[in-house]
């Protein structure tokens, strides 16, 4: 294992150790989000499981990119006033 790789693993272990509860809750929340989105889409929009699953995964990822961009703009422009 290279020094770079071992450094990444060590940093990951430290991040996990210091944030174990938050990381586990985030994983549970994410799984719940996917399940709820699939159920709602299949019930309301009458789409197949595969389409609902795709949307349940793609939509939160798109929202996270949008949130990141909004936060960067907000922090750089709006909060400096």
Secondary structure, 3 states (H helix, E strand, C coil): CCHHHHHHHHHHHHHHHHHHHHHHHHHHHHHHHHHHHHHHHHHHHCCCHHHHHHHHHHHHHHHHHHHHHHHHHHHHHHCCC
